[in-house]
Amino acid sequence: MKQPILYVLGLFILLGATALVLAGTGGGDSPDSYSASVLLAVENDFDFGTVPMQDGIVTHSFTLSNDGTEPVRIEKVYTSCMCTTAVVTDASGNARGRFGMSGHGTPSRSNIIIAPGEQAAVEAEFDPAAHGPAGVGLARRSIYLETNSQKSPKVELRFSAVVIK
């Protein structure tokens, strides 16, 4: 007789603890909460011009700005091609990633917070030799940032280069 009562009591304790945990996740720190602020890129497009393969990796830093009144969370960062990677540095100087093409072994989850009035840098790295000798000509690539902003849920940073041998 005591054993069924203990099971029922244990079940009620477990359900109560679960309810308390779920009730505590409804605040503003939840990854699913939305921000009314907008994450803006100072420039969305950059042209590297002509890039010789033998010169190796070229980089460009894009600047992001949160001009709103609420923090914006960058939840994911990924690129359009394996020849491109991105590193995001927040206002405190904390660098995250070497984010690459989704599904190719690089992480995309970032959880980077950009506070109101702060900026972040996205360092784009492009390897013109990644596609081998046949990879000459115009290359257009993108870096995607998925955010919790209702107004800018996805930010795209683009660059182009003419790759020569």
DSSP file (Angstrom, degrees, kcal/mol; ACC not computed):
  #  RESIDUE AA STRUCTURE BP1 BP2  ACC     N-H-->O    O-->H-N    N-H-->O    O-->H-N    TCO  KAPPA ALPHA  PHI   PSI    X-CA   Y-CA   Z-CA
    1    1 A M     >        0   0    0      0, 0.0     4,-1.1     0, 0.0     0, 0.0   0.000 360.0 360.0 360.0 -36.1    0.0    0.0    0.0
    2    2 A K  H  >  +     0   0    0      1,-0.2     4,-2.1     2,-0.2     5,-0.2   0.856 360.0  62.4 -69.2 -33.9    2.8    2.4    0.8
    3    3 A Q  H  > S+     0   0    0      1,-0.2     4,-2.1     2,-0.2    -1,-0.2   0.920 102.3  46.9 -63.9 -46.9    4.5    1.9   -2.6
    4    4 A P  H  > S+     0   0    0      0, 0.0     4,-2.4     0, 0.0    -1,-0.2   0.882 111.9  52.7 -62.0 -35.7    1.7    3.2   -4.8
    5    5 A I  H  X S+     0   0    0     -4,-1.1     4,-2.6     1,-0.2    -2,-0.2   0.904 108.6  49.9 -65.1 -40.1    1.3    6.3   -2.6
    6    6 A L  H  X S+     0   0    0     -4,-2.1     4,-2.7     2,-0.2    -1,-0.2   0.890 110.2  50.5 -65.5 -39.0    5.0    7.0   -2.9
    7    7 A Y  H  X S+     0   0    0     -4,-2.1     4,-2.3     2,-0.2    -2,-0.2   0.933 112.7  45.7 -63.2 -45.8    4.8    6.7   -6.7
    8    8 A V  H  X S+     0   0    0     -4,-2.4     4,-2.2     2,-0.2    -2,-0.2   0.916 114.0  48.8 -64.1 -43.4    1.8    9.1   -6.8
    9    9 A L  H  X S+     0   0    0     -4,-2.6     4,-2.2     1,-0.2    -2,-0.2   0.916 111.5  49.7 -62.3 -43.4    3.6   11.5   -4.5
   10   10 A G  H  X S+     0   0    0     -4,-2.7     4,-2.3     1,-0.2    -2,-0.2   0.882 109.3  52.1 -62.3 -39.0    6.8   11.3   -6.6
   11   11 A L  H  X S+     0   0    0     -4,-2.3     4,-2.6     2,-0.2    -2,-0.2   0.910 109.4  49.0 -64.3 -43.0    4.7   12.0   -9.7
   12   12 A F  H  X S+     0   0    0     -4,-2.2     4,-2.4     2,-0.2    -2,-0.2   0.890 111.2  49.7 -64.6 -39.1    3.1   15.1   -8.2
   13   13 A I  H  X S+     0   0    0     -4,-2.2     4,-2.5     2,-0.2    -2,-0.2   0.922 112.0  48.3 -64.6 -43.5    6.5   16.4   -7.1
   14   14 A L  H  X S+     0   0    0     -4,-2.3     4,-2.3     2,-0.2    -2,-0.2   0.919 112.9  47.4 -63.4 -44.5    8.0   15.9  -10.6
   15   15 A L  H  X S+     0   0    0     -4,-2.6     4,-2.3     2,-0.2    -2,-0.2   0.896 112.3  50.2 -64.1 -40.4    5.0   17.6  -12.2
   16   16 A G  H  X S+     0   0    0     -4,-2.4     4,-2.1     2,-0.2    -2,-0.2   0.913 111.0  48.2 -64.1 -43.2    5.3   20.5   -9.7
   17   17 A A  H  X S+     0   0    0     -4,-2.5     4,-2.2     2,-0.2    -2,-0.2   0.898 111.4  50.9 -64.5 -40.2    9.0   21.0  -10.4
   18   18 A T  H  X S+     0   0    0     -4,-2.3     4,-2.6     1,-0.2    -2,-0.2   0.912 109.2  51.0 -63.0 -42.7    8.4   20.9  -14.1
   19   19 A A  H  X S+     0   0    0     -4,-2.3     4,-2.2     1,-0.2    -2,-0.2   0.894 110.0  49.9 -62.3 -40.4    5.7   23.5  -13.8
   20   20 A L  H  X S+     0   0    0     -4,-2.1     4,-1.5     2,-0.2    -1,-0.2   0.909 111.5  48.1 -64.8 -41.9    8.0   25.8  -11.8
   21   21 A V  H  < S+     0   0    0     -4,-2.2     4,-0.5     1,-0.2     3,-0.2   0.935 113.3  47.1 -64.4 -46.1   10.8   25.4  -14.4
   22   22 A L  H >< S+     0   0    0     -4,-2.6     3,-1.0     1,-0.2    -2,-0.2   0.874 109.8  53.4 -65.0 -36.9    8.5   26.2  -17.3
   23   23 A A  H >< S+     0   0    0     -4,-2.2     3,-0.8     1,-0.2    -1,-0.2   0.822 105.9  54.8 -66.1 -30.8    7.0   29.2  -15.5
   24   24 A G  T 3< S+     0   0    0     -4,-1.5     3,-0.4     1,-0.2    -1,-0.2   0.554  97.6  64.4 -80.8  -7.5   10.5   30.6  -15.0
   25   25 A T  T <  S+     0   0    0     -3,-1.0    -1,-0.2    -4,-0.5    -2,-0.2   0.350  77.1  85.6 -97.9   7.4   11.4   30.4  -18.7
   26   26 A G    <   +     0   0    0     -3,-0.8    -1,-0.2    -4,-0.1    -2,-0.1   0.429  68.8 104.1 -87.0   2.9    8.8   33.0  -19.9
   27   27 A G  S >  S-     0   0    0     -3,-0.4     3,-1.3     1,-0.1     6,-0.1  -0.026  90.7 -88.5 -77.8-176.6   11.0   36.0  -19.2
   28   28 A G  T 3  S+     0   0    0      1,-0.3     5,-0.1     4,-0.1    -1,-0.1   0.605 117.6  68.9 -69.6 -14.3   12.9   38.3  -21.6
   29   29 A D  T 3  S+     0   0    0      3,-0.1    -1,-0.3     2,-0.0    -3,-0.1   0.464  70.8 118.2 -85.9   0.6   16.1   36.1  -21.4
   30   30 A S  S X  S-     0   0    0     -3,-1.3     3,-1.9     1,-0.1    -4,-0.0  -0.427  71.0-130.8 -66.4 137.7   14.4   33.3  -23.3
   31   31 A P  T 3  S+     0   0    0      0, 0.0    -1,-0.1     0, 0.0    42,-0.1   0.753 108.4  55.9 -60.3 -22.0   16.1   32.5  -26.6
   32   32 A D  T 3  S+     0   0    0      2,-0.1     2,-0.1     0, 0.0    -2,-0.1   0.494  82.4 110.1 -89.5  -3.0   12.6   32.6  -28.2
   33   33 A S    <   -     0   0    0     -3,-1.9     2,-0.3    -6,-0.1    -5,-0.0  -0.433  64.2-130.6 -73.6 148.4   11.8   36.1  -27.0
   34   34 A Y        -     0   0    0     -2,-0.1     2,-0.4    38,-0.1   115,-0.2  -0.669   8.3-140.9-101.2 153.9   11.7   38.8  -29.7
   35   35 A S  B     -a  149   0A   0    113,-2.6   115,-2.7    -2,-0.3   116,-0.4  -0.900   6.5-151.6-111.2 141.5   13.4   42.2  -29.7
   36   36 A A  S    S+     0   0    0     -2,-0.4    -1,-0.1   113,-0.2   113,-0.1   0.554  72.0  96.5 -84.8  -9.2   11.7   45.3  -31.1
   37   37 A S  S    S-     0   0    0     34,-0.3   114,-0.5    31,-0.1     2,-0.4  -0.323  71.5-128.6 -78.1 164.0   15.1   46.7  -32.0
   38   38 A V        -     0   0    0    113,-0.1    29,-0.9   112,-0.1     2,-0.7  -0.942   5.5-142.0-116.4 134.3   16.7   46.5  -35.5
   39   39 A L  E     -B   66   0B   0     -2,-0.4     2,-0.3    27,-0.2    27,-0.2  -0.869  28.5-167.1 -94.4 115.4   20.1   45.2  -36.2
   40   40 A L  E     -B   65   0B   0     25,-3.0    25,-3.0    -2,-0.7     2,-0.5  -0.808  17.0-140.5-108.4 143.8   21.5   47.4  -39.0
   41   41 A A  E     -B   64   0B   0     -2,-0.3    23,-0.2    23,-0.2     3,-0.2  -0.877  10.3-144.5 -97.9 131.8   24.6   46.9  -41.2
   42   42 A V  S    S+     0   0    0     21,-2.9     2,-0.3    -2,-0.5    -1,-0.1   0.897  94.6   9.0 -60.6 -38.8   26.6   50.0  -41.9
   43   43 A E        -     0   0    0     20,-0.4    -1,-0.3     1,-0.1    20,-0.1  -0.994  60.5-170.5-138.8 139.4   27.2   48.5  -45.4
   44   44 A N  S    S+     0   0    0     -2,-0.3   114,-3.8    -3,-0.2     2,-0.4   0.641  73.8  48.4-100.0 -18.3   25.5   45.4  -46.8
   45   45 A D  E     +f  158   0C   0    112,-0.2     2,-0.3     2,-0.0   114,-0.2  -0.955  57.1 178.1-128.3 142.4   27.7   45.0  -49.9
   46   46 A F  E     -f  159   0C   0    112,-1.2   114,-2.0    -2,-0.4     2,-0.6  -0.997  15.6-150.9-142.0 140.9   31.4   45.0  -50.5
   47   47 A D  E     -f  160   0C   0     -2,-0.3   114,-0.2   112,-0.2     3,-0.1  -0.949   6.0-170.3-114.3 115.8   33.5   44.5  -53.6
   48   48 A F  E     -     0   0C   0    112,-3.0     2,-0.2    -2,-0.6   113,-0.2   0.655  31.1-151.9 -73.2 -15.4   37.0   43.1  -53.2
   49   49 A G  E     -     0   0C   0    111,-0.4   113,-2.9     2,-0.1     2,-0.4  -0.575  58.0  -0.7  77.0-143.1   37.7   43.8  -56.9
   50   50 A T  E     -f  162   0C   0     -2,-0.2   113,-0.2   111,-0.2    -3,-0.0  -0.706  68.5-172.1 -85.8 128.8   40.2   41.6  -58.6
   51   51 A V  E     -f  163   0C   0    111,-2.9   113,-1.9    -2,-0.4     2,-0.2  -0.950  14.8-143.7-125.7 110.2   41.6   38.9  -56.3
   52   52 A P  E >   -f  164   0C   0      0, 0.0     3,-1.3     0, 0.0     4,-0.4  -0.529  15.3-133.5 -70.6 136.7   44.5   36.7  -57.5
   53   53 A M  G >  S+     0   0    0    111,-2.9     3,-1.7     1,-0.3    76,-0.2   0.893 103.8  58.1 -54.8 -43.0   44.3   33.1  -56.2
   54   54 A Q  G 3  S+     0   0    0      1,-0.3    -1,-0.3   110,-0.2     3,-0.1   0.653  91.6  70.5 -69.0 -13.8   48.0   33.0  -55.2
   55   55 A D  G <  S-     0   0    0     -3,-1.3    -1,-0.3     1,-0.2    -2,-0.2   0.640  95.1-149.8 -77.5 -12.4   47.5   36.0  -52.8
   56   56 A G    <   +     0   0    0     -3,-1.7    -1,-0.2    -4,-0.4    70,-0.1  -0.322  45.0   6.4  82.0-161.8   45.4   33.8  -50.5
   57   57 A I        -     0   0    0     70,-0.1     2,-0.3    -3,-0.1    70,-0.2  -0.279  59.8-160.6 -64.7 135.4   42.6   34.7  -48.2
   58   58 A V  E     - C   0 126B   0     68,-2.3    68,-2.8    -7,-0.0     2,-0.3  -0.880   8.2-159.2-113.9 151.4   41.2   38.3  -48.3
   59   59 A T  E     - C   0 125B   0     -2,-0.3     2,-0.3    66,-0.2    66,-0.2  -0.915  13.4-176.6-131.4 155.1   39.1   39.8  -45.4
   60   60 A H  E     - C   0 124B   0     64,-1.8    64,-3.4    -2,-0.3     2,-0.6  -0.977  20.2-137.1-147.8 140.0   36.6   42.6  -44.9
   61   61 A S  E     - C   0 123B   0     -2,-0.3     2,-0.3    62,-0.2    62,-0.2  -0.879  14.6-163.1-103.3 119.6   35.0   43.8  -41.7
   62   62 A F  E     - C   0 122B   0     60,-3.0    60,-3.0    -2,-0.6     2,-0.5  -0.780  14.1-138.8 -93.8 143.2   31.3   44.6  -41.8
   63   63 A T  E     - C   0 121B   0     -2,-0.3   -21,-2.9    58,-0.2   -20,-0.4  -0.906  13.8-164.4-108.1 130.6   29.9   46.8  -38.9
   64   64 A L  E     -BC  41 120B   0     56,-3.2    56,-2.0    -2,-0.5     2,-0.4  -0.859   6.7-164.9-108.6 147.2   26.5   46.0  -37.3
   65   65 A S  E     -BC  40 119B   0    -25,-3.0   -25,-3.0    -2,-0.3     2,-0.8  -0.996  18.5-152.1-136.7 137.4   24.7   48.5  -35.1
   66   66 A N  E     +B   39   0B   0     52,-2.4    51,-3.0    -2,-0.4    52,-0.3  -0.893  21.8 169.3-104.8 100.4   21.8   48.2  -32.7
   67   67 A D        +     0   0    0    -29,-0.9    -1,-0.1    -2,-0.8   -28,-0.1   0.324  49.5  91.5 -92.7   7.2   20.2   51.6  -32.7
   68   68 A G  S    S-     0   0    0    -30,-0.4    49,-0.2     2,-0.2   -31,-0.1  -0.011  85.1-110.0 -90.2-164.7   17.2   50.5  -30.8
   69   69 A T  S    S+     0   0    0     47,-0.1    -1,-0.0     2,-0.1    -2,-0.0   0.401  93.3  61.6-110.0  -1.8   16.3   50.4  -27.1
   70   70 A E  S    S-     0   0    0     45,-0.1    -2,-0.2    44,-0.0   -35,-0.1  -0.914  89.4 -99.6-123.9 152.1   16.4   46.6  -26.6
   71   71 A P        -     0   0    0      0, 0.0     2,-0.4     0, 0.0   -34,-0.3  -0.351  31.7-145.5 -63.9 150.2   19.2   44.0  -27.0
   72   72 A V  E     -G  114   0C   0     42,-2.3    42,-3.2   -36,-0.1     2,-0.6  -0.979   7.2-147.4-117.9 133.0   19.3   42.0  -30.2
   73   73 A R  E     -G  113   0C   0     -2,-0.4    75,-1.4    40,-0.2     2,-0.9  -0.880   4.6-147.9-102.5 124.0   20.5   38.4  -30.1
   74   74 A I  E     +GH 112 147C   0     38,-3.6    38,-2.2    -2,-0.6    37,-0.5  -0.827  22.9 177.2 -85.2 110.9   22.4   37.0  -33.1
   75   75 A E  E     +     0   0C   0     71,-2.5    35,-2.6    -2,-0.9    36,-0.4   0.840  58.8  16.3 -88.8 -36.2   21.2   33.4  -32.8
   76   76 A K  E     -GH 109 146C   0     70,-1.6    70,-2.2    33,-0.3     2,-0.4  -0.989  54.8-170.9-140.3 147.3   22.9   31.9  -35.9
   77   77 A V  E     + H   0 145C   0     31,-2.3     2,-0.3    -2,-0.3    23,-0.2  -0.993  22.1 149.5-135.5 129.7   25.7   32.8  -38.3
   78   78 A Y  E     - H   0 144C   0     66,-2.1    66,-3.5    -2,-0.4    23,-0.2  -0.978  30.6-129.3-154.6 164.8   26.4   30.9  -41.5
   79   79 A T  E     -iH 101 143C   0     21,-1.4    23,-0.7    -2,-0.3    64,-0.2  -0.687  19.7-122.3-117.9 168.1   27.8   31.5  -45.0
   80   80 A S  S    S+     0   0    0     62,-2.1     2,-0.3    -2,-0.2    63,-0.1   0.596  92.2  23.7 -84.7 -12.2   26.7   30.7  -48.6
   81   81 A C  S >  S-     0   0    0     61,-0.3     3,-1.5     3,-0.2    20,-0.2  -0.992  73.6-117.9-153.6 154.7   29.8   28.7  -49.5
   82   82 A M  T 3  S+     0   0    0     -2,-0.3    -1,-0.1     1,-0.3    -2,-0.0   0.663 109.8  68.4 -68.9 -15.5   32.6   26.7  -48.0
   83   83 A C  T 3  S+     0   0    0     43,-0.1    44,-2.5    17,-0.0     2,-0.4   0.521  96.0  67.8 -79.1  -4.0   35.1   29.3  -49.4
   84   84 A T  E <   +D  126   0B   0     -3,-1.5     2,-0.3    42,-0.2    17,-0.2  -0.949  57.3 173.5-123.0 134.8   33.7   31.9  -46.9
   85   85 A T  E     -D  125   0B   0     40,-2.1    40,-2.7    -2,-0.4     2,-0.4  -0.900  13.1-152.1-130.6 165.3   33.9   32.1  -43.2
   86   86 A A  E     -DE 124  99B   0     13,-2.0    13,-3.0    -2,-0.3     2,-0.4  -0.998   6.9-164.0-141.0 142.6   32.9   34.7  -40.6
   87   87 A V  E     -D  123   0B   0     36,-1.6    36,-3.1    -2,-0.4     2,-0.5  -0.997  14.1-152.8-123.1 130.0   34.0   35.8  -37.2
   88   88 A V  E     -DE 122  96B   0      8,-2.3     8,-3.0    -2,-0.4     2,-0.5  -0.905   8.4-168.9-107.6 127.9   31.7   38.0  -35.1
   89   89 A T  E     -DE 121  95B   0     32,-2.8    32,-2.6    -2,-0.5     6,-0.2  -0.969  11.5-147.9-117.6 123.7   33.3   40.3  -32.5
   90   90 A D    >   -     0   0    0      4,-2.2     3,-1.9    -2,-0.5    30,-0.2  -0.173  37.1 -88.7 -82.3-179.8   31.0   42.0  -30.0
   91   91 A A  T 3  S+     0   0    0      1,-0.3    29,-0.1    28,-0.2    -1,-0.1   0.730 126.3  57.8 -63.6 -23.2   31.5   45.5  -28.4
   92   92 A S  T 3  S-     0   0    0      2,-0.1    -1,-0.3     1,-0.0     3,-0.1   0.495 120.2-107.0 -84.4  -3.9   33.5   43.9  -25.5
   93   93 A G    <   +     0   0    0     -3,-1.9     2,-0.6     1,-0.3    -2,-0.1   0.524  69.7 147.5  90.1   6.1   36.0   42.4  -28.0
   94   94 A N        -     0   0    0      1,-0.0    -4,-2.2     2,-0.0     2,-0.4  -0.670  34.9-153.5 -78.5 118.0   34.8   38.8  -27.6
   95   95 A A  E     -E   89   0B   0     -2,-0.6     2,-0.4    -6,-0.2    -6,-0.2  -0.768  11.4-168.8 -95.2 136.2   35.3   37.1  -30.9
   96   96 A R  E     -E   88   0B   0     -8,-3.0    -8,-2.3    -2,-0.4     3,-0.3  -0.962  35.8 -13.0-125.1 141.3   33.0   34.1  -31.8
   97   97 A G  E     -     0   0B   0     -2,-0.4   -10,-0.1   -10,-0.2    11,-0.1  -0.145  38.3-128.6  93.1-179.1   33.2   31.6  -34.5
   98   98 A R  E     -     0   0B   0    -12,-0.2   -11,-0.2     9,-0.2     2,-0.2  -0.382  51.2-167.8-162.2  75.6   34.8   30.8  -37.6
   99   99 A F  E     +E   86   0B   0    -13,-3.0   -13,-2.0    -3,-0.3     2,-0.2  -0.499  12.5 168.1 -76.3 139.4   31.3   30.3  -38.9
  100  100 A G        -     0   0    0      7,-0.5   -21,-1.4   -23,-0.2     2,-0.2  -0.474  42.4 -30.8-131.6-157.9   31.0   28.6  -42.3
  101  101 A M  B > >S-i   79   0C   0    -17,-0.2     3,-1.5   -23,-0.2     5,-0.5  -0.439  70.7-106.4 -68.2 131.8   28.5   27.0  -44.6
  102  102 A S  T 3 5S+     0   0    0    -23,-0.7    -1,-0.1     1,-0.2   -24,-0.1  -0.310 101.9  21.7 -60.7 136.2   25.6   25.4  -42.8
  103  103 A G  T 3 5S+     0   0    0      3,-0.4    -1,-0.2    -3,-0.1    -2,-0.1   0.520  96.2  99.4  86.2   6.1   25.8   21.6  -42.8
  104  104 A H  T < 5S-     0   0    0     -3,-1.5    -3,-0.1     2,-0.2    -2,-0.1  -0.107 106.2 -83.2-119.2  36.1   29.5   21.3  -43.5
  105  105 A G  T   5S+     0   0    0      1,-0.3    -3,-0.1    -5,-0.1    -4,-0.0   0.412  95.3 111.4  87.4  -2.2   30.9   20.7  -40.0
  106  106 A T  S   <S-     0   0    0     -5,-0.5    -3,-0.4     1,-0.0    -1,-0.3  -0.840  70.2-112.2-104.3 145.2   31.0   24.3  -38.7
  107  107 A P        -     0   0    0      0, 0.0    -7,-0.5     0, 0.0    -9,-0.2  -0.373  25.2-174.5 -70.3 151.4   28.7   25.5  -35.9
  108  108 A S        +     0   0    0     -9,-0.1   -31,-2.3   -32,-0.1     2,-0.2   0.594  54.2  99.1-117.3 -22.0   26.1   28.0  -36.7
  109  109 A R  E     +G   76   0C   0    -33,-0.2   -33,-0.3     1,-0.2   -34,-0.1  -0.484  38.7 159.4 -67.3 132.8   24.6   28.8  -33.3
  110  110 A S  E     -     0   0C   0    -35,-2.6   -35,-0.2    -2,-0.2   -34,-0.2   0.721  25.1-162.3-125.8 -42.1   26.1   31.9  -31.9
  111  111 A N  E     +     0   0C   0    -37,-0.5     2,-0.5   -36,-0.4   -36,-0.2   0.921  28.8 166.1  52.3  51.2   24.0   33.5  -29.1
  112  112 A I  E     -G   74   0C   0    -38,-2.2   -38,-3.6   -16,-0.0     2,-0.5  -0.868  25.4-148.0-100.6 126.1   25.7   36.9  -29.4
  113  113 A I  E     -G   73   0C   0     -2,-0.5     2,-0.6   -40,-0.2   -40,-0.2  -0.827   8.4-165.5 -98.6 127.7   24.0   39.8  -27.7
  114  114 A I  E     -G   72   0C   0    -42,-3.2   -42,-2.3    -2,-0.5     3,-0.1  -0.948  19.5-145.6-110.6 110.4   24.3   43.3  -29.2
  115  115 A A    >   -     0   0    0     -2,-0.6     3,-2.2   -44,-0.2   -49,-0.3  -0.261  35.3 -75.9 -72.2 159.9   23.1   45.8  -26.5
  116  116 A P  T 3  S+     0   0    0      0, 0.0   -49,-0.2     0, 0.0    -1,-0.2  -0.317 120.6  13.6 -55.7 134.4   21.3   49.0  -27.4
  117  117 A G  T 3  S+     0   0    0    -51,-3.0     2,-0.2     1,-0.3   -50,-0.1   0.396 105.3 115.5  80.8  -3.5   23.7   51.6  -28.9
  118  118 A E    <   -     0   0    0     -3,-2.2   -52,-2.4   -52,-0.3     2,-0.3  -0.550  51.1-145.5 -99.2 164.7   26.5   49.0  -29.3
  119  119 A Q  E     -C   65   0B   0    -54,-0.2     2,-0.3    -2,-0.2   -54,-0.2  -0.822   6.3-162.0-122.1 162.8   28.2   47.7  -32.5
  120  120 A A  E     -C   64   0B   0    -56,-2.0   -56,-3.2    -2,-0.3     2,-0.4  -0.968  14.6-133.6-139.0 155.2   29.6   44.4  -33.5
  121  121 A A  E     -CD  63  89B   0    -32,-2.6   -32,-2.8    -2,-0.3     2,-0.6  -0.915   7.5-159.7-112.6 138.6   32.0   43.5  -36.3
  122  122 A V  E     -CD  62  88B   0    -60,-3.0   -60,-3.0    -2,-0.4     2,-0.7  -0.954  11.6-154.9-116.1 109.9   31.6   40.7  -38.7
  123  123 A E  E     -CD  61  87B   0    -36,-3.1   -36,-1.6    -2,-0.6     2,-0.4  -0.767   8.2-156.0 -88.8 112.7   34.9   39.7  -40.3
  124  124 A A  E     -CD  60  86B   0    -64,-3.4   -64,-1.8    -2,-0.7     2,-0.5  -0.758   6.8-166.1 -89.2 132.0   34.4   38.1  -43.7
  125  125 A E  E     -CD  59  85B   0    -40,-2.7   -40,-2.1    -2,-0.4     2,-0.5  -0.983   3.7-172.0-120.9 125.8   37.1   35.8  -44.9
  126  126 A F  E     -CD  58  84B   0    -68,-2.8   -68,-2.3    -2,-0.5   -42,-0.2  -0.973  11.6-157.6-122.0 125.3   37.2   34.6  -48.5
  127  127 A D    >   -     0   0    0    -44,-2.5     3,-1.5    -2,-0.5     4,-0.2  -0.870   3.8-169.2-101.8 103.8   39.5   32.0  -49.9
  128  128 A P  T 3  S+     0   0    0      0, 0.0     3,-0.4     0, 0.0   -75,-0.2   0.694  85.7  54.2 -68.3 -16.9   39.8   32.5  -53.7
  129  129 A A  T >  S+     0   0    0    -76,-0.2     3,-1.8     1,-0.2     6,-0.1   0.435  77.8  98.3 -93.6   0.2   41.7   29.2  -54.1
  130  130 A A  T <  S+     0   0    0     -3,-1.5    -1,-0.2     1,-0.3   -46,-0.0   0.782  84.4  47.2 -61.9 -28.3   39.0   27.1  -52.4
  131  131 A H  T 3  S-     0   0    0     -3,-0.4     3,-0.5     1,-0.3    -1,-0.3   0.322 109.0-128.4 -97.7   8.3   37.4   26.0  -55.6
  132  132 A G    X   -     0   0    0     -3,-1.8     3,-2.1     1,-0.2    -1,-0.3  -0.166  52.9 -36.0  76.3-172.2   40.7   25.1  -57.3
  133  133 A P  T 3  S+     0   0    0      0, 0.0     3,-0.3     0, 0.0    -1,-0.2   0.751 135.4  58.1 -60.0 -26.5   42.0   26.3  -60.7
  134  134 A A  T 3  S+     0   0    0     -3,-0.5     2,-0.6     1,-0.2    -2,-0.2   0.554  82.7  89.4 -80.1  -6.3   38.5   26.2  -62.3
  135  135 A G    <   +     0   0    0     -3,-2.1    -1,-0.2    -6,-0.1     2,-0.2  -0.076  59.0 126.2 -86.1  37.0   37.2   28.7  -59.7
  136  136 A V        +     0   0    0     -2,-0.6     2,-0.2    -3,-0.3    28,-0.2  -0.560  42.7  45.2 -91.8 159.7   38.1   31.8  -61.6
  137  137 A G  E    S- J   0 163C   0     26,-2.8    26,-2.9    -2,-0.2     2,-0.3  -0.644  98.7  -8.3 109.5-166.7   35.7   34.6  -62.5
  138  138 A L  E     - J   0 162C   0     24,-0.2     2,-0.5    -2,-0.2    24,-0.2  -0.479  57.7-171.1 -72.0 129.4   33.0   36.4  -60.6
  139  139 A A  E     - J   0 161C   0     22,-3.2    22,-2.0    -2,-0.3     2,-0.5  -0.989   4.7-173.6-121.1 128.3   32.3   35.1  -57.1
  140  140 A R  E     + J   0 160C   0     -2,-0.5     2,-0.3    20,-0.2    20,-0.2  -0.989  13.9 173.0-121.5 124.5   29.3   36.5  -55.1
  141  141 A R  E     - J   0 159C   0     18,-2.6    18,-2.3    -2,-0.5     2,-0.3  -0.867  14.0-153.6-130.9 161.3   29.0   35.2  -51.5
  142  142 A S  E     - J   0 158C   0     -2,-0.3   -62,-2.1    16,-0.2     2,-0.4  -0.963  10.2-151.0-136.5 152.3   26.9   36.0  -48.5
  143  143 A I  E     -HJ  79 157C   0     14,-2.7    14,-2.7    -2,-0.3     2,-0.4  -0.994  22.0-155.2-117.7 129.5   27.0   35.8  -44.7
  144  144 A Y  E     -HJ  78 156C   0    -66,-3.5   -66,-2.1    -2,-0.4     2,-0.5  -0.892   9.7-170.0-111.2 135.7   23.7   35.3  -43.0
  145  145 A L  E     -HJ  77 155C   0     10,-2.5    10,-2.8    -2,-0.4     2,-0.5  -0.982   8.0-157.8-123.6 118.6   22.8   36.3  -39.4
  146  146 A E  E     +HJ  76 154C   0    -70,-2.2   -71,-2.5    -2,-0.5   -70,-1.6  -0.843  22.0 179.5 -96.1 130.4   19.6   35.1  -37.9
  147  147 A T  E     -H   74   0C   0      6,-2.7   -73,-0.2    -2,-0.5   -75,-0.0  -0.666  43.1-117.5-124.2 174.8   18.4   37.3  -35.0
  148  148 A N  S    S+     0   0    0    -75,-1.4  -113,-2.6    -2,-0.2     2,-0.3   0.227  74.5 122.3 -95.1  12.5   15.6   37.6  -32.5
  149  149 A S  B     -a   35   0A   0      3,-0.4    -2,-0.2   -76,-0.2  -113,-0.2  -0.597  55.8-152.2 -77.7 131.9   14.6   41.0  -34.0
  150  150 A Q  S    S+     0   0    0   -115,-2.7    -1,-0.1    -2,-0.3  -114,-0.1   0.825  98.3  42.3 -69.5 -30.7   11.1   41.2  -35.2
  151  151 A K  S    S+     0   0    0   -114,-0.5    -1,-0.2  -116,-0.4  -113,-0.1   0.717 129.0  24.9 -91.8 -23.3   12.1   43.9  -37.8
  152  152 A S        +     0   0    0   -115,-0.4    -3,-0.4     1,-0.1    -1,-0.2  -0.485  66.4 156.2-138.1  67.0   15.4   42.3  -38.9
  153  153 A P  S    S+     0   0    0      0, 0.0    -6,-2.7     0, 0.0     2,-0.4   0.771  75.5  30.1 -66.9 -24.4   15.1   38.6  -38.3
  154  154 A K  E     - J   0 146C   0     -8,-0.2     2,-0.5    -3,-0.1    -8,-0.2  -0.971  69.0-167.4-139.0 122.6   17.7   37.8  -41.0
  155  155 A V  E     - J   0 145C   0    -10,-2.8   -10,-2.5    -2,-0.4     2,-0.5  -0.917   8.2-159.0-108.2 131.8   20.6   40.1  -42.0
  156  156 A E  E     - J   0 144C   0     -2,-0.5     2,-0.5   -12,-0.2   -12,-0.2  -0.953   5.5-168.3-115.1 126.1   22.5   39.4  -45.2
  157  157 A L  E     - J   0 143C   0    -14,-2.7   -14,-2.7    -2,-0.5     2,-0.3  -0.958  16.5-167.5-109.9 126.3   26.0   40.7  -45.7
  158  158 A R  E     +fJ  45 142C   0   -114,-3.8  -112,-1.2    -2,-0.5     2,-0.3  -0.847  12.9 175.0-119.1 149.5   27.2   40.3  -49.3
  159  159 A F  E     -fJ  46 141C   0    -18,-2.3   -18,-2.6    -2,-0.3     2,-0.3  -0.981   9.6-159.2-144.6 161.1   30.5   40.6  -51.1
  160  160 A S  E     +fJ  47 140C   0   -114,-2.0  -112,-3.0    -2,-0.3  -111,-0.4  -0.943   9.0 176.7-135.9 159.0   31.9   40.0  -54.6
  161  161 A A  E     - J   0 139C   0    -22,-2.0   -22,-3.2    -2,-0.3     2,-0.7  -0.974  29.1-131.8-157.2 147.5   35.3   39.4  -56.1
  162  162 A V  E     -fJ  50 138C   0   -113,-2.9  -111,-2.9    -2,-0.3     2,-0.4  -0.923  31.3-150.9-102.7 109.8   36.7   38.6  -59.5
  163  163 A V  E     +fJ  51 137C   0    -26,-2.9   -26,-2.8    -2,-0.7     2,-0.3  -0.676  17.9 180.0 -87.3 128.7   39.0   35.7  -59.0
  164  164 A I  E      f   52   0C   0   -113,-1.9  -111,-2.9    -2,-0.4  -110,-0.2  -0.867 360.0 360.0-123.1 160.8   42.0   35.4  -61.3
  165  165 A K              0   0    0     -2,-0.3  -111,-0.1  -113,-0.2    -2,-0.0   0.478 360.0 360.0 -74.0 360.0   44.8   32.8  -61.5
